[in-house]
Amino acid sequence: MKQFKFLALTVLILTTSCLKSPNELFKQAQTKMLNSKTVSYKQEALYPNPIGKIDTIKSTFLIS
């Protein structure tokens, strides 16, 4: 029964996520990027180390 639920969920996700073609999505993203004044990207990564603490890496990317 669990396998059927997993398979049904996977099929549902795959069919609903492919409503637009990759070219259409690329064109939308390209238009959005070209029409914006600034583009920024923020990333935060958490890495556990052997001591038991967590190392944090933060980066920011800004184009204006």
N, CA, C and O atoms as CSV, one atom per row, in Angstrom:
chain,resi,resn,atom,element,x,y,z
A,1,MET,N,N,0.822,-1.196,0.000
A,1,MET,CA,C,0.000,0.000,0.000
A,1,MET,C,C,0.868,1.263,0.000
A,1,MET,O,O,0.540,2.246,-0.664
A,2,LYS,N,N,1.984,1.229,0.754
A,2,LYS,CA,C,2.862,2.384,0.793
A,2,LYS,C,C,3.500,2.629,-0.570
A,2,LYS,O,O,3.692,3.773,-0.982
A,3,GLN,N,N,3.826,1.539,-1.265
A,3,GLN,CA,C,4.433,1.686,-2.586
A,3,GLN,C,C,3.462,2.320,-3.571
A,3,GLN,O,O,3.861,3.123,-4.414
A,4,PHE,N,N,2.187,1.958,-3.465
A,4,PHE,CA,C,1.175,2.535,-4.345
A,4,PHE,C,C,1.026,4.030,-4.078
A,4,PHE,O,O,0.937,4.823,-5.015
A,5,LYS,N,N,0.999,4.415,-2.809
A,5,LYS,CA,C,0.878,5.833,-2.469
A,5,LYS,C,C,2.084,6.616,-2.975
A,5,LYS,O,O,1.936,7.716,-3.508
A,6,PHE,N,N,3.275,6.051,-2.810
A,6,PHE,CA,C,4.488,6.708,-3.281
A,6,PHE,C,C,4.465,6.853,-4.790
A,6,PHE,O,O,4.791,7.919,-5.314
A,7,LEU,N,N,4.088,5.806,-5.491
A,7,LEU,CA,C,4.021,5.843,-6.951
A,7,LEU,C,C,2.975,6.855,-7.423
A,7,LEU,O,O,3.225,7.608,-8.364
A,8,ALA,N,N,1.818,6.877,-6.784
A,8,ALA,CA,C,0.762,7.819,-7.165
A,8,ALA,C,C,1.210,9.260,-6.923
A,8,ALA,O,O,0.948,10.135,-7.748
A,9,LEU,N,N,1.873,9.510,-5.814
A,9,LEU,CA,C,2.368,10.849,-5.518
A,9,LEU,C,C,3.445,11.270,-6.509
A,9,LEU,O,O,3.466,12.419,-6.951
A,10,THR,N,N,4.329,10.357,-6.859
A,10,THR,CA,C,5.384,10.654,-7.825
A,10,THR,C,C,4.796,10.987,-9.193
A,10,THR,O,O,5.226,11.949,-9.830
A,11,VAL,N,N,3.841,10.223,-9.642
A,11,VAL,CA,C,3.193,10.478,-10.935
A,11,VAL,C,C,2.470,11.818,-10.907
A,11,VAL,O,O,2.526,12.570,-11.880
A,12,LEU,N,N,1.800,12.123,-9.817
A,12,LEU,CA,C,1.095,13.396,-9.694
A,12,LEU,C,C,2.059,14.567,-9.758
A,12,LEU,O,O,1.790,15.548,-10.452
A,13,ILE,N,N,3.168,14.485,-9.054
A,13,ILE,CA,C,4.159,15.564,-9.059
A,13,ILE,C,C,4.753,15.740,-10.454
A,13,ILE,O,O,4.898,16.868,-10.925
A,14,LEU,N,N,5.094,14.648,-11.110
A,14,LEU,CA,C,5.693,14.738,-12.441
A,14,LEU,C,C,4.736,15.317,-13.474
A,14,LEU,O,O,5.155,16.088,-14.338
A,15,THR,N,N,3.472,14.964,-13.400
A,15,THR,CA,C,2.522,15.468,-14.396
A,15,THR,C,C,2.175,16.929,-14.155
A,15,THR,O,O,1.960,17.668,-15.115
A,16,THR,N,N,2.114,17.368,-12.900
A,16,THR,CA,C,1.764,18.763,-12.640
A,16,THR,C,C,2.965,19.687,-12.767
A,16,THR,O,O,2.789,20.882,-13.003
A,17,SER,N,N,4.161,19.180,-12.621
A,17,SER,CA,C,5.332,20.044,-12.713
A,17,SER,C,C,5.736,20.312,-14.156
A,17,SER,O,O,6.541,21.211,-14.399
A,18,CYS,N,N,5.225,19.588,-15.093
A,18,CYS,CA,C,5.608,19.735,-16.499
A,18,CYS,C,C,4.497,20.380,-17.325
A,18,CYS,O,O,4.271,19.997,-18.473
A,19,LEU,N,N,3.812,21.348,-16.747
A,19,LEU,CA,C,2.733,21.988,-17.484
A,19,LEU,C,C,3.257,22.891,-18.600
A,19,LEU,O,O,2.629,23.011,-19.651
A,20,LYS,N,N,4.413,23.529,-18.370
A,20,LYS,CA,C,5.007,24.385,-19.387
A,20,LYS,C,C,6.288,23.739,-19.884
A,20,LYS,O,O,6.957,23.003,-19.159
A,21,SER,N,N,6.613,24.029,-21.129
A,21,SER,CA,C,7.842,23.471,-21.688
A,21,SER,C,C,9.048,24.207,-21.093
A,21,SER,O,O,8.917,25.348,-20.650
A,22,PRO,N,N,10.200,23.575,-21.080
A,22,PRO,CA,C,11.400,24.238,-20.556
A,22,PRO,C,C,11.748,25.528,-21.301
A,22,PRO,O,O,12.268,26.471,-20.703
A,23,ASN,N,N,11.465,25.569,-22.597
A,23,ASN,CA,C,11.742,26.785,-23.368
A,23,ASN,C,C,10.860,27.945,-22.913
A,23,ASN,O,O,11.320,29.085,-22.845
A,24,GLU,N,N,9.598,27.661,-22.603
A,24,GLU,CA,C,8.698,28.708,-22.115
A,24,GLU,C,C,9.174,29.229,-20.767
A,24,GLU,O,O,9.167,30.437,-20.529
A,25,LEU,N,N,9.582,28.334,-19.895
A,25,LEU,CA,C,10.080,28.744,-18.587
A,25,LEU,C,C,11.354,29.568,-18.724
A,25,LEU,O,O,11.533,30.553,-18.006
A,26,PHE,N,N,12.244,29.175,-19.642
A,26,PHE,CA,C,13.466,29.930,-19.873
A,26,PHE,C,C,13.158,31.327,-20.395
A,26,PHE,O,O,13.764,32.299,-19.944
A,27,LYS,N,N,12.239,31.441,-21.327
A,27,LYS,CA,C,11.865,32.751,-21.872
A,27,LYS,C,C,11.279,33.647,-20.788
A,27,LYS,O,O,11.576,34.841,-20.748
A,28,GLN,N,N,10.441,33.081,-19.897
A,28,GLN,CA,C,9.878,33.863,-18.799
A,28,GLN,C,C,10.969,34.352,-17.860
A,28,GLN,O,O,10.955,35.509,-17.440
A,29,ALA,N,N,11.905,33.489,-17.531
A,29,ALA,CA,C,12.999,33.868,-16.643
A,29,ALA,C,C,13.890,34.911,-17.301
A,29,ALA,O,O,14.330,35.855,-16.645
A,30,GLN,N,N,14.157,34.751,-18.580
A,30,GLN,CA,C,14.989,35.700,-19.309
A,30,GLN,C,C,14.333,37.075,-19.345
A,30,GLN,O,O,15.003,38.084,-19.124
A,31,THR,N,N,13.051,37.128,-19.616
A,31,THR,CA,C,12.327,38.395,-19.651
A,31,THR,C,C,12.339,39.058,-18.284
A,31,THR,O,O,12.537,40.268,-18.173
A,32,LYS,N,N,12.128,38.268,-17.254
A,32,LYS,CA,C,12.118,38.794,-15.889
A,32,LYS,C,C,13.491,39.369,-15.514
A,32,LYS,O,O,13.568,40.429,-14.893
A,33,MET,N,N,14.562,38.682,-15.886
A,33,MET,CA,C,15.915,39.143,-15.578
A,33,MET,C,C,16.250,40.424,-16.347
A,33,MET,O,O,16.848,41.341,-15.784
A,34,LEU,N,N,15.875,40.496,-17.615
A,34,LEU,CA,C,16.196,41.664,-18.426
A,34,LEU,C,C,15.394,42.897,-18.013
A,34,LEU,O,O,15.865,44.020,-18.194
A,35,ASN,N,N,14.207,42.713,-17.470
A,35,ASN,CA,C,13.357,43.837,-17.076
A,35,ASN,C,C,13.636,44.336,-15.659
A,35,ASN,O,O,13.125,45.388,-15.274
A,36,SER,N,N,14.417,43.622,-14.889
A,36,SER,CA,C,14.664,44.044,-13.509
A,36,SER,C,C,15.865,44.985,-13.438
A,36,SER,O,O,16.779,44.913,-14.259
A,37,LYS,N,N,15.842,45.872,-12.436
A,37,LYS,CA,C,16.939,46.825,-12.247
A,37,LYS,C,C,18.091,46.181,-11.496
A,37,LYS,O,O,19.253,46.449,-11.800
A,38,THR,N,N,17.790,45.347,-10.531
A,38,THR,CA,C,18.829,44.662,-9.765
A,38,THR,C,C,18.483,43.186,-9.640
A,38,THR,O,O,17.319,42.790,-9.693
A,39,VAL,N,N,19.521,42.393,-9.474
A,39,VAL,CA,C,19.358,40.959,-9.267
A,39,VAL,C,C,20.205,40.599,-8.049
A,39,VAL,O,O,21.386,40.942,-7.987
A,40,SER,N,N,19.606,39.913,-7.089
A,40,SER,CA,C,20.372,39.516,-5.910
A,40,SER,C,C,20.115,38.045,-5.606
A,40,SER,O,O,19.067,37.486,-5.927
A,41,TYR,N,N,21.109,37.452,-4.981
A,41,TYR,CA,C,21.038,36.043,-4.613
A,41,TYR,C,C,21.676,35.896,-3.242
A,41,TYR,O,O,22.799,36.354,-3.028
A,42,LYS,N,N,20.979,35.267,-2.317
A,42,LYS,CA,C,21.507,35.022,-0.975
A,42,LYS,C,C,21.511,33.528,-0.708
A,42,LYS,O,O,20.574,32.810,-1.060
A,43,GLN,N,N,22.585,33.079,-0.080
A,43,GLN,CA,C,22.727,31.653,0.214
A,43,GLN,C,C,23.250,31.499,1.635
A,43,GLN,O,O,24.126,32.243,2.075
A,44,GLU,N,N,22.703,30.529,2.338
A,44,GLU,CA,C,23.189,30.195,3.674
A,44,GLU,C,C,23.289,28.678,3.773
A,44,GLU,O,O,22.308,27.967,3.557
A,45,ALA,N,N,24.470,28.195,4.098
A,45,ALA,CA,C,24.696,26.754,4.195
A,45,ALA,C,C,25.122,26.410,5.620
A,45,ALA,O,O,25.945,27.105,6.215
A,46,LEU,N,N,24.565,25.351,6.152
A,46,LEU,CA,C,24.891,24.881,7.492
A,46,LEU,C,C,25.566,23.523,7.381
A,46,LEU,O,O,25.014,22.588,6.802
A,47,TYR,N,N,26.757,23.428,7.939
A,47,TYR,CA,C,27.522,22.186,7.875
A,47,TYR,C,C,27.862,21.717,9.287
A,47,TYR,O,O,28.522,22.452,10.021
A,48,PRO,N,N,27.439,20.532,9.690
A,48,PRO,CA,C,27.853,20.017,11.001
A,48,PRO,C,C,29.317,19.580,10.950
A,48,PRO,O,O,29.755,18.981,9.968
A,49,ASN,N,N,30.067,19.879,12.004
A,49,ASN,CA,C,31.456,19.442,12.056
A,49,ASN,C,C,31.613,18.346,13.117
A,49,ASN,O,O,30.692,18.124,13.903
A,50,PRO,N,N,32.747,17.665,13.154
A,50,PRO,CA,C,32.915,16.530,14.073
A,50,PRO,C,C,32.853,16.895,15.554
A,50,PRO,O,O,32.615,16.019,16.384
A,51,ILE,N,N,33.058,18.153,15.904
A,51,ILE,CA,C,33.036,18.562,17.308
A,51,ILE,C,C,31.608,18.593,17.842
A,51,ILE,O,O,31.396,18.506,19.052
A,52,GLY,N,N,30.645,18.713,16.965
A,52,GLY,CA,C,29.246,18.763,17.383
A,52,GLY,C,C,28.618,20.126,17.167
A,52,GLY,O,O,27.438,20.322,17.458
A,53,LYS,N,N,29.387,21.059,16.666
A,53,LYS,CA,C,28.856,22.387,16.374
A,53,LYS,C,C,28.515,22.466,14.890
A,53,LYS,O,O,28.785,21.540,14.125
A,54,ILE,N,N,27.921,23.582,14.500
A,54,ILE,CA,C,27.521,23.767,13.107
A,54,ILE,C,C,28.261,24.957,12.530
A,54,ILE,O,O,28.210,26.053,13.089
A,55,ASP,N,N,28.949,24.752,11.416
A,55,ASP,CA,C,29.604,25.839,10.688
A,55,ASP,C,C,28.595,26.457,9.736
A,55,ASP,O,O,27.816,25.750,9.097
A,56,THR,N,N,28.613,27.776,9.646
A,56,THR,CA,C,27.689,28.496,8.777
A,56,THR,C,C,28.477,29.258,7.719
A,56,THR,O,O,29.454,29.940,8.025
A,57,ILE,N,N,28.043,29.132,6.493
A,57,ILE,CA,C,28.635,29.886,5.390
A,57,ILE,C,C,27.511,30.704,4.768
A,57,ILE,O,O,26.478,30.164,4.374
A,58,LYS,N,N,27.726,32.010,4.685
A,58,LYS,CA,C,26.734,32.908,4.079
A,58,LYS,C,C,27.393,33.623,2.910
A,58,LYS,O,O,28.545,34.049,3.002
A,59,SER,N,N,26.658,33.751,1.813
A,59,SER,CA,C,27.165,34.512,0.673
A,59,SER,C,C,26.023,35.298,0.052
A,59,SER,O,O,24.867,34.876,0.067
A,60,THR,N,N,26.382,36.455,-0.494
A,60,THR,CA,C,25.416,37.324,-1.136
A,60,THR,C,C,25.986,37.772,-2.475
A,60,THR,O,O,27.171,38.086,-2.583
A,61,PHE,N,N,25.149,37.796,-3.470
A,61,PHE,CA,C,25.544,38.175,-4.820
A,61,PHE,C,C,24.560,39.238,-5.297
A,61,PHE,O,O,23.353,38.997,-5.318
A,62,LEU,N,N,25.061,40.405,-5.677
A,62,LEU,CA,C,24.190,41.512,-6.083
A,62,LEU,C,C,24.700,42.098,-7.386
A,62,LEU,O,O,25.876,42.444,-7.498
A,63,ILE,N,N,23.826,42.211,-8.368
A,63,ILE,CA,C,24.133,42.871,-9.629
A,63,ILE,C,C,23.169,44.048,-9.772
A,63,ILE,O,O,21.951,43.882,-9.697
A,64,SER,N,N,23.725,45.219,-9.974
A,64,SER,CA,C,22.830,46.382,-10.165
A,64,SER,C,C,23.223,47.174,-11.369
A,64,SER,O,O,22.586,48.180,-11.682
